[in-house]
């Protein structure tokens, strides 16, 4: 995924959230995001534009209980990332070491 497409995806999410917060009413924040999306669209390669056209609009919450469009490689990851315990083989070893200190 290009940097421009990743940015466009982030803007889609921001637009969705803005529209959801404003219950579908127009806002100046929405206008700013749409301007950013238009500028970003111009930098996409034709294959990326074709992909987005095939997907159709993803920026309108149809129901206040719906979730925003999930983006590739975003915070909505199902699997939690593991934290590395520098100098320790496991979380338990780190805890025991802290308790002994």
Secondary structure, DSSP 8 states (H G I E B T S, - for coil): --HHHHHHHHHHHHHHHHHHHTTT---HHHHHHHHHHHHHHHHS-HHHHHHHHHH------SSTTS-----TTSTT-SS------TT-SSHHHHHHHHHH-
